[in-house]
Amino acid sequence: MQLVFEFAHRHLKKPHGLLSVGVVVVLTLCGSAEAQSLEEQLDRERFLRGLSELRLPEVLAEYIAAHPAGNEVEEADYQIAAQKIIVHDPSKSAIERETAAEVVLQIRRKIITSHPNDIRLCTWRAEQASDLFFVILPFEASGMTNLFGYPSKQQKDRAKSVAAQMNELMAEAEIDIEDAILELESQPDYVNDFAAQMKKRRLVDEERDQRIPFLRGIGAFLDAELNVDDSAKKRELFELASELLVDLAKILDGQAKHTAHLYGAMALSRIGEYYTANSLFKNIISQSKDSRIVLSALLASTQSLAIKDGAQAGIDALTTLSERPFAVKDIFLQILIADQKFLIKRKLAMQSGSQKKDELMKEAFRSYTQLLNRDLRVDRDTVQAVIFSRLTLAASDDNTPLDQLPALVSIARAKHLAGKDDTRSQGIELFENTLARSDIPKSERAIAIFGLASAQYTDGQAVQAVKTFTLLAKEHTTDRNAQRSIEIAAGIATDLFRQSPDDEQSRALLHQTLDLLLSRYPNLPNIDQWRYTSGQLALVEEDYDVALELFGKITPDASQWTGAQFMKINVLRSWAKRQERTVDKKDRYQQLLIVLPQVREKLIKSASTSNDKDKSQTLNRNILRLRIFEAEALLATNDPHEAAMVLTRIENEAAIDSTMLGEVLLIRIDAYYADGRSEDVPSELDSLIRLAPLEAGNILSNMLQVRKLSVQELLEISLDEQAAEKAQLELLPIARAIDRWLVGEGISLENDALNAPRLCAADGLRLSLKYSDALRLYDDLILSRPDAVEALFGQAECWINLGDSNLANAMRTYRRITAAGEDGKYYWPSQLRMLQILDRIGRNTEKIAPRIRRLRKQDSTLGSERWRRGFEILQNKYS
């Protein structure tokens, strides 16, 4: 309860026209001689307090520099002033302000302890009590919650500590003030000492007659209310509080007057003086301008009524209060009212017989649960969090089994347990048990499902969490968390699919969540994002019709719209590439060529008007990709010349990357071959090496591997001459380019990174019948990787084709390969080559046919159709 109270300068009467802190600050800032002389007479502590209140750290620093601390007390004053600036700074967090307040208390506590005979002791104690009441007690609403609500342990401990310290401090201050006054009066020449007389006057008027009794009365009330169990001692403290505060209020003004009346009236109600107490409460409610004091008076009056007229009277008064216009939109007041209702009803339940206790206890908990259905003008998640914390606190203080309380109490308890790592499994189990209850209302079932799903996800049970979130969205479509649940489920399922795209369960979960989301929640603010995700999934699954439909539904004002336009072209391209029949492939590419100009125009317009740098870069990359797709489509529809023209100078575009550059080169080379311009291919390859020296090796290798497939297809059907011709036309230029790249300058790759391009080039040269050049590359590769079987086989293949002088080397290598076993892809060709070498040199030919028969027992196909024909030729020759 933050009651703004600055004792001598705001709400208590200012005796004898003493200058205000504000005036002192102004005079100090001006640096006048009058300020210096007055500063010697006025309370130095007040001045520093004023700087703290006004949050003037720069002025404080200047003052300290001009007036260095001369002793321990002055140093403490400066430290306290600096910390008070933080305490009063609203820009600081609650933790920072509370920490600063605790530091203030520690510093002052040390001064009080180390200077037990100082004349200022009573003032220090009063300052300490004032900070406890006005600064420490209000943190986390500990003051009001302890007086009128259901405090947590932390709130309760804070309030109890403040109450005990305040009461003790002010009891001692009452003695210290008399000693201080006596000491002043006992000074020599007191009658003529104006400064001593002024000090006494301030001590009497401000401290003894106002601040000390004010804080003493409040401290006595709080201590009795929170710390004292003995009824006689309680009454004694309540009587003291009422006597001090009710009379004191007559000489106070402003909010200090109403604060004194408030605590005095509460003390009166505790000793049975209901009529007087209620009269004071009414005066506070009608006259105070501080909303928290008015609120406290309203709640205190209902407490008094419940004590005087019984529980039902208090409950009725609280219900009336909760429906007043100013209370409807005050969540803090609504919670405090619910706290009071709960405490009254729980007390009735505990006092009743066992048959009624359970039902009365359920009714007590409904004091909280009913708030969930009210519009408190605050985010519903915040309301739920506050209510759940109260339910958890209340349930932990009660011995009634959870299954005998409203289901929402179990849900709150489960959520509390699930929020901690060491009890999360217990929370999940309690959620599951609660959902199995037959008495759980539909709205609370939805809350429990959402809580369970959240706990499962936090616990690492992502798959189960998706299923649980989806269950909520499927069964409770009108619940406020339904939309949120299906989006969370879809988001988790998307992540699971991205992590394991081949996992059938992940794919099925993603389908289920997206299908439910799109069919039942089409009005989601993020629906276009989910349409885009669904379109991507359909494209991955080659469901091209569905992908086109989903990308086409994305609205023009959505952030995904330009991406969807590009994806429509991507779908048509993927669809075309998957066609087996040439005529169908051409049809799809023709469709792409029709749609592409419109999409390109939209992307160009969007890129030119976008202020988002990242979005513009993405758009420009996609515009370049459209050129690649267009060239690919033109090539597929028998227009190679136009395809090459579309790609003219594209390598100079800033947005192009190495992947796109490789695609461009592949299409352009295909276009040159189709257009009868094979002589232009080498220059294209050299351009790539020049433009992308680091990436060229991988790009060229990938290009060669793609084109090598058609050569190998010819070899499989024993069309060796045609295969060689095709290799020399299409593979040889690329292999030569890789070879030039390998020996070129400026290549800073590690040797291992060169092995893959080296092998590709060697294979290309060998298939093009350039055995000597290929052998050089195989030799280099084997130096780096002596056990690279693919290089060993290539090396042997070159030797066997380079003349009889190399056959011995080839035979040794083939034997080495076959020794590894028949699992390798080079086992059968190596077996065949060894027999062919025997045939060529005419040695041990009688062993050829038996050897083939034994090999046939290993595998009747002799490896493959290609190798089987070679074996059969030899077998027929030597049978």
N, C-alpha and C positions, 0 to 999 in steps of 0.2 A: 504494500500500500504506500504509494509515493505521495506523501502529504508535504507539500512545499512549505518549509518552515525555517525561516532564518530569524533567530530569536530577537536580537536587539535592533535589527535594521529594517524589518519588513512588517511583522505582525504584532510584536509586543510594543508597548508604548515607549517612545524615545524620550528619556528624561532630560530636561533642561537644555533642549535644543542642541545636543551634540551633533557635530558635523557628520553627515552620512559618508559611507565608504565611497560612494560615487564622487563626492566633492573632494575627498582626500586624494583619490586617484587623479582627478583633474589637476589639483594643485601640484601633485608630485610630477605629473607629466609636464607641467609648465615650468617646474624647477624654481618656483618663487621662494623668496626668503621666508614668507609666511608659512609655507608648507613645512619647511624645516623646523620652524619653531613650534608649530602645532604638533608635528610628529613626535616631539619630545613629550607632549602632554597626553596625546591620544593613545589609545590601546594599539600597540604595534601589531598584535595578533589579529585585530580586526582589519587592519590595513591589508595584511597578507591574505586574509580570508576573502576580502573584497576582490583582490587580484584573481584568486582562484575562481570565485563565482563568475566574474566577468570573462574568464578564460583569456587572460592576458599574459602569456608566457614571456613575450618579449619584454614587457614592462617589468615583470618579476626578475628576469635576468639582469636588466639594467639596474634595478634596485639593489640586487644582491652584489653586483659589481661595485656599486657606489657605497654600500654599507656591508662590508664583509662580516661574517658571523664572528662575534667576539667570545662566544662561549658555546657550551653544548646545547643549551636551550634555544639560542638563536639559530644554530645550525639545524636543529630539529624543526623549528618553525619554517625555515626555508624548504626543507625536505617535504614537510606536510603540505605546504602551499603548492609545490610542484606536483605532488601526487593528487591534490584536490582538483587541479586543472584537468587532469585525466578523468577523475570521477565525474566532473560536471560536463564533460565533452560528449555530446550526443553522437558524434561521429565514431566514437570508440565502441568496440563490441562490449557486450555485457560482461564477458569474462575479463576483458582489460579493465573495465571500470571497477568490477568487484575486487580484482587483484590489487588495484591502486588503493581502494578503500581499506583493504586488509593491511596494506603497508602503512597507511596512516595510523591505524589502530596500534600496530606494533611499535611504531616510532613513539607515539604518545604514551603507550603503556610503559615503555622503557624510561621516559622522562618522569612519569609519575612515580615509578619505583625508585629511581635514583635521586629524587629530590623530595623526600617525604615532608620536609619542613618549609617548603617554598610557599610564599603567600599566594601564589597563583594556582596552587594545587586544586582548590575547589573549581576554578575555571577550567582547568585541564580535564578534571573528571566530568564536568558538565559537557565539554566539547566531545569527550569520548562517548558519553551516553547519547548525545545528540547524533553523532555519526552512526552509532549502532542502530538507533531508531529510524533515522531518516535516510540512511544510505544502505546499511547492511540488511536490515529487515525486509525492505521492499524487493530485493533480488528474488527472481522467480516467484513473485507475488506471495512470498512466504508469510507476510503479515496478515493479509486478508484471508488467505487460504486457511491459516491456522485458527483465525477467529471465527470464520463463517463457512469453511468448507472442509474438504477431506485431504489433508496434507500428505505428501509423500514423506518418507523417512528423512530425506535431505531437507525438505522444507521444515519439517517438525524440529529437527536437530538445530537448524539455524535459528528458528524462533525461540526455542527453549534457551539456547545459549545467550541470545540477545536479552531476553527477559531477565535471566539470572544476573548477567553483568550490569544491566541498567539499574536494577534494584539495589545491588551492592554498591555500585559507584555513587548513586545519589544518596544512599543512606550515609555513606562516608562524607559526601560533599556537604550534607547538612551540618556536620560537625566542623568540617574544614572551613566553611564560610564564617562561622562564628569566631573561630580562632583567627582568621585573616582580619576580620573587622576589629577584634580586640587588639591585634598586633599593630594595626594602623593607628588606633586611638592611643596606644601606649608610646608612640614615637615622641621623642623630645620636640617641643615647640609645635605639636600637632595643631594647636589653635591658630597658629599663623602660617601653617604649611598648606597653601591652596591645592597643590598637586595631590597631597595625601588625602585631603578632604574630598577632592573629586574622585579619587580611587574608591574611597569608602562609599561615596554616594552611588557610584556605579555598581559596586558590589551589592549594596543593599537593594537598590531599585531594580537592577537587572538580573542579578544572580539569586540573592536570597529570597526576594519577594516574587520573582517571576520564573526564571528558567529552571532553577533547582526544584521548586515544588511542582512545576509542570512535568519535568522528566521523572521526578520521584513518584508522582501519582501514576503516570503511565507505566513506569517500571513495576510499581507495586501491583497494578492490575494484571499486567502480562505475566508476572511471576506467579501470581495466584492462579491465573487461568491455565498456565502451561506447565508449571513445575511443582506446585504444592498439592499434596494429596490430603493432608490433615484438614478436616472441615473447619475446625476452630481457627487454625492459622490462615486458611483461605479467607474466612469471613473478616478476620482482622485486617488482612491486606486489602480486601475489597472496600472495607469501611474507610481505611486510610486513603485509598485512591479517590473515593467519592468525596470525602471531606476536602482534600487538597484541590481537586480539579473543579468541582462545582463552584466553590468560592473564588478560585483563581480566575475562572472564566469571566467573572464580573469586571475585572480590571484589564482584560485582554481585548484585543479587537481583531477583525479580519478572520482568516482561517484558523489562526491559533486559538481564538475563542471557541470556534466550532469543534476543533479537535479536542480541546479540554472538555467541552460539554459531551462530546461523543464518548470518550473513555470514562468520564464521570458518570454518565447515564448508564453505560454498560455495567459499571461497578454497582450502581444502585439496583439494577435489575437482578444482579446476582445475590443481593441481600434482601430481595423481596420488595423493594421500593418501586413497584411497577408503575404506579400512577405518575410519580415524579419523573421516572426514567422516560416514560412514553411522552410526557410533555416536552422534555428536552429533545427527544428524537424528532418530534414534530417541528420544533423550532429550527433544528438543524436542517431538516428537509426543506422547509420553506424559505430559509434565509441564506444558507450556504451557496456559494457559487462554485465550489470545488465538487466536481461530479463524483469523485471517489469518496469524499466525506459523506455526501448525500447517499450514495450507494451503501456505504457502511452503516449509516443510520437506518436505512430501510431494512437491511438484513438483520441488524441488531434488534430492531423493533419486532420482527417476526420471531426471532429467538425468544425475546421476552414474552411474546404472546403465547408461544408454545409452552413455555415454563408456567405461565400464569393460568392459561385456559385449557391446556392439554394438547396432545399431539395433533389431533385433527384440526384444531384451530390454527396451529402453526402451518400445517400442510395447506389448508385453504388460503391462508395469507400468502404463502409462497406461490401458490398457483395464480392468485390475483396479481402478485408482483410480476410474475413471468410474462403475463399478458399485457402489461402496460406498454405503451408505444415505445418509450425509450429503452425498454428492456428487451424487446423483440430482436433488435439488431446488435445486442451486446452479448457476445458469446461467453465472455468472462463471467458476466452476471448469471447467464443461464446455467453455466457449469456450477457456480456457487449455489444457486437455487437447487439444482439437482443434488449437489452434495448434502445440503441440509435436509432435503426430502429423504434421501437415502439413509442418512444417519437417524432421523426420527423413525422411519419405517423399520429399519433394522433393529432399533431398540425395542419397538413394539413386538417384532418377531421373536427376539430373544426372551421377552417377558411372557410370551404366550405359551400355551400348551404345545406338546409335540405335534398334535394333529394339525394345528393351524400354522405352525412355524414355517414349514416348507413353502406354503402358498404366500405367507406374508413376506418371506425372504425373497421370493420371486418378484413380488410386488415392489420390494425395495430396489431391486436391481433394475426394474422397469423405469425408475426415476431417471436412469441414464439412457437406457435403450430407446426410450421414447424420443429423445433429442435427435436421434438419427433420422427421424422422419420429418423434422422441422427445418424450415429454411432460416438459417441463422446468419444469412448474408456473408458467409465465409465459405471458402472452398471445402467441399464435402470431405475430401481426404484429410484436411486439417481437423475437421470436426470428428471424424472417425478416429483419428489418432489420439485426440484428447479423450474421447469417450472410452476408447480401448484401454488407455493408461489408467483411467479411473476404475474400470471394471476389473482390470488385473490387480490393482492395488486392493480393491474391496474384496475380491475373491481370495487373495493371499491372506487377508486378515480374518477370514471366516472359515470355519471348519466344515461347513456344509459341502458334501460331495458335489463336484461340478455337474454330474449328470442329473442332479436335483435342482439345479439353477437354470435360468434361461440359456438357450443354446449360445446366445451371443457372448455370454460370460466365458464359456469354453473357447469360443473363437478368439476372444481377446487374449485369453491365457495362452492359447496355441500360438498366436502371433508374437506374443512376448517371448515365448520359448524359442520360436523359430528365428528370432532376430539375433540370437547369440550362437556362435560356432559350437560351443560345448553342449548346448541343449537343443540344437536344431532338430535332431532326430526325434526328440521327445515332442517337439512342436508339430512335426509332420504326423506323428502317430496320433496326437490329440486332434488335429484337423480331420484325419481319416475317421476317428471314432465319433467325432461330432457330426460328420456328414452321414454317418450310419444311424443317427438318432431319428426316430419317427416323428418327434415333435418339433423339428427344426422348420421354421417358416421359410417360404421360398426366397424372400429377400435376403435372409441371413444365410441360407444355403449358398447363394451366389457369392456373398462375402467370404464364406469359408472356402469355396472352390478357388477363388482368386488368391486368397492367402496361402492355400496349399500349393498352388502352381508356383507362386513366387518363391516359397520356401524350397520347393523341389529344384527350381532353377539355380538358386543360390547354393544349394547342396550339390550341384554338379549333375543332377538328374535331368539333363536337357530334354531328352526324348520324352520322358514322363511329363515334364513340365509342358511341352507342346500339347500333349494329349489332354492335360487338365485344363489349360487355357482354352483349348478348342471346345472342350466339354461345356465350359461356361458360356462361350459364344453360341453354342448350338442349343443349349437348354434354356438360357435366360437372355434372349435377344433384346428384351426391353430393359435389362439391368444397365445401370450407368457405367459399369465396367465391361460390358459386353464388347463394345467396339475396341476398347483398349486391349482387351484380352486377345481378340482375334489378330490384332496387329502385332502384339507381342509374340503370339504363337507363330505367325507367319515370319516374323523377323528371326526368331530362333531357328525355325525350320530352314530358312534360307541360308543361315550360317552353317547349319549341319550339312546341307547339301553341297555348299561350296567346299567344305572341308573333305567330304567324301562323296564326290559326284557319282561314283559307281555303286554306292550302297543303296540297295533297294528300299530299305526302311526309311532312310532319309528322303529319298525321292517320293515315296508314298506319303510321308508326313507333309512334305511341301505341297503336293497335289491337294491333299485334304484341306489344308489350311487356306490355300489360295482359292480353291473352288468354293469353300464356304464363305470366304471374305467377299468374293466377287458376286456371288449369288444373293447373299442375304444382307450385305452391307455396302450397297452400291453408292451410297451418299457420303461415304467417309471423306474427310478433307484430303486424305492422302491416296485416294482411290487410283489416281493416275500412276502413282509410283508402283502400286501393286499390279496394275494392268501391265506396266512395263516389265516387272519381274516375271509375271506369268507369260508374257510374250517371249522373254528370253528362255524360259523353261521349255515352252513349246518349240522354239527353234532348236534347242539342244536335242529334243526328242524327235526332231524332224517332222513335227506336226505343223506343216507350213501354212495350211489354211487357217488354223486357229491362231497362229502367230501373227499373220497378217491382220486378222480381225481384231486382235487385242491391241496391236500397235496403232491400228486405224481408229480405235475408240478414244485414244488419248486426246484430251481437249487442247485447243490451240494456246490457251493461256497457261498451260501447265509447264513446269520447268523441264519435264521430260519430253515435251512435244518435238523439239528439233531432233533429239536422239531417236525418238520413235520414227520420224520420217526417214532417217538414215537406216534404221533397222529394217524398215519395209524393203528397201533395196537389198539389204544384206540377206533377208529371207528369200527374196526372189533369186539371188545369186546362188545361195546354198541349195535351193530347190533345183535350180538348173544343173548344178554340178552333180547332184545325186541321180539325175536321169540316166538311164542306161541306153535308151535309144537316142540316136543322134537327132531325129526329128523332134522328139520331146525336149531335148536339151535346147535346141534352137528356139522352140516356141517360148520356153521360159525366159531365155535371154532376150527375145524380141519384146516380151512383156516388160522386162527390166528397162530396155531402151526407151520404151514409151513413157514409163513413169519417171525415169531418172531426171530429165530436164526440169520438171516441176519441183522435185525434191531439192535439186541443186540450187534453184532460184530461192527457195525458202531458206536454205542454210546460209547462202551468201548474204541475204537480207538480214538474217538474224545476227550473223557475225559482224556485219557493218554497224549495227545499232547497239550491240551489247557493250556495256561498261565493265563487264566481268572479264578480267584478263584470262583466267583459267577456262571459262566457258568459250571465249573467242578462240583460244588455242585448240580446244577440242573440236570446235566447229570447223576450223581451217584444216585440221587433220582429216576430218570426215569428208570435207569437200575434195581433198586430194584423193582419198580412197574412192570417191565416186568416179574420178577420172580413171582410176585403175579398173574399177568394175566395168566402166563403159568400154574401155579398151578390150577387156577380156570378153565382153559380150559381142563386140564387133568382130573380134577374131573368131569367136564361135559361130557367128552368122556369116562367115566367109567374106569379111571385109578387112583383110590384114593391113592394107595400106592406110585406111582410116584409123585403125587401131593404133598403128605406129604414130600417126599424126597427133592423136589425142594425148599420147605420152611424151610429146616433144618438149624437151627442156624441163620436164617435171622434176628431174634430179636437182635442179637449182632452187626449188622451193624450200623456204625456211622450215616448214612444218614437217617435211618428209623425214622419216627415220630409216634405220637400216633394214627393218623388216619390209617396209613398203618399197624400199629401193630394190630389194631382191625380187619382189613380185613384179615390179616394173620391168626389170631386166629380163625376167623369164618370159613375160608376155611379149616384150619387144623382140626378143630373139625368135620366139615362135612366129611372130608377125613377119620378121625378115625371111625366115625359112618359107613360110606360106606364100610370101610375095616374091620369092625367087631372089632374095638379096642376101644369100648366105655369106657373101664377101664382106658384109657390113658387121657381122657378128663379132670378130676379134676386136674391132675398135670399141664396140659397146662394152666388152669385157674389160678392156684397158681403162675405160672411163670409170667403171666401178672401182677398180683398184685405186685409181687416182682420187676418187671422191670419198671412198670409205676404206682406207687402207687397213684399219684394224678389224672391221667387220667383213671385209671382202672374202676372206677365206671361208668363213662359215656360209655366207650367201652363195658363193660359187659351189661349195660342196653340196649344199641342199639342192641347188639347181641341177648339178650333175646326177645326184641320186635319183631325182624325179625322172630325168630323161633316160637314166640307165635301165629303168624298169622295162621300157619298150624293147631295148636291145636284148635283155635277158629273156623276154617272152619269145623272141625269135630263136634264141639259142635253145630254149626248152623244146622247140619243135624241130631242132636240127637244121635250121636255116642259117648256118654259120656264115655263109658269104653275105647274105642280106644283113645279118647282124653286124658284121664288120663294116659294111658300107654305111649303115645307119650310125654306127659308133664314130666312124671317121668324119661323118657330116655333122653330128650333133654333140658328141662327147669330146672329141679331140680338141675343138677350140676352147672348151671350158677347162679341160685338163691342162692344156698348154698355159691358159691364163693362171690357173692355180700354181703351176710350176713357176711361172714368172713372179707371182706374188710371194712364193716361198723364198726365192733368192733375191727379192727386191729389197731396197733400203727402207728404213723407217718402220720396220715391223718390230714391235716391242713386246710381243707375246712370249710367254714361257714356252719351252720346247714341247711340253706335253700338249699344249693347246694347238700345236702345229700338226700333231699326229693324225687327227681326223681328216683335215684337208689333204695331207700328204697321201693318205691311203686312198682317198677319193680320186686324186689326180693319177696315182699309180694305176688304179683299176681302170680309169678312163683311157689311159695310154695303152694298157694291155689289151683291152677290148677293141681298141683301134689298131691293134697289131704293131704298136710302137714298143717292142719288147725291151730294147736297150734302155730307152728313156724311163720306161716303167721300172726296170730292174734297179736303176739308180735310186729311185724313190723308195722302193721296197727295202733296199739295203739300208738307207738312212733311217727308215722306220724301225727296222729290226735292231739297229744299234741302240735305239731308245727303248724299245720293247722287245726283248729277245724272244719272248713266248707268245707274241701276237700271231695266232694261228692264221688269221686272214692274210697277214703280210707274208708269212711263210709259204702259204699256198700260192699267193701271187708270184712270189719269187721263184718257186719251183715251176710254175706255168711259163714264166719267161725263159728259164733255163731250157725247158724241154723244147721251146720253139726257137732257141738261138743256136742250134747245132749240136752234133753228137758229142762234142768236147765237153758239153755242160750236162750230159745226161747223168753222169755219176752224182753230181751235186743235186740234181733234181730227185734222183732215186733216194738219196739219204734224207732229203727233206720230206718226201712223201711217206717214207717209213716212219719218220718222227711224228707226223700227223696221225697216221693210222694207229700208232702205239697208244695214243690217248683214248682209243675206243670209238665205237660206232655212233656214239651220241652226237658227235660234232657234225656240222653240215658239210665239212670237207673230207669226211672219212671215205665215202664211196667214190667221189672223183679221184681221191688219192690212190685208192685200191686199183681203179681202172688205169690210172696213169702208170703205175708200177708195172702192170701187165703189158701196157703198150710199149714201155721202154724195153722190156724183154723181147717183145716182138721185133722192135726196130733193130736191136743189136744181135738178134738171133741167138740168144743164150737162154738155156733152161726153158726152152719153149714147150717141152713136154709137161712142164708143171702148170702151164696156163689153164688148160681145160679143167684138171682136177681142182685147181684153186678156185675157179669160177663156180664149180659145183658146190664146194664147201661154203662159198660166200652166199650162194643162193639159199642154203639152209638157214643162214642167219636172217636173210630177208629175201623173200621170193621176188620182190620188185627190184632188188639190187639198188636200192636207194631212191630211184625215180625213173621215169620214162626216159629221160635224157641219157642217164648213165647206163640204163639197161641195154639200150641199143648198142652202145660201145662194147659192153661185155659180150653180147650175143654175136657180134661180128667176130671177135676173137675166138669165142667158143666154137663157132662154125668152122673157123679156119683150122683149128687144132684138134677137132674131134675125130 
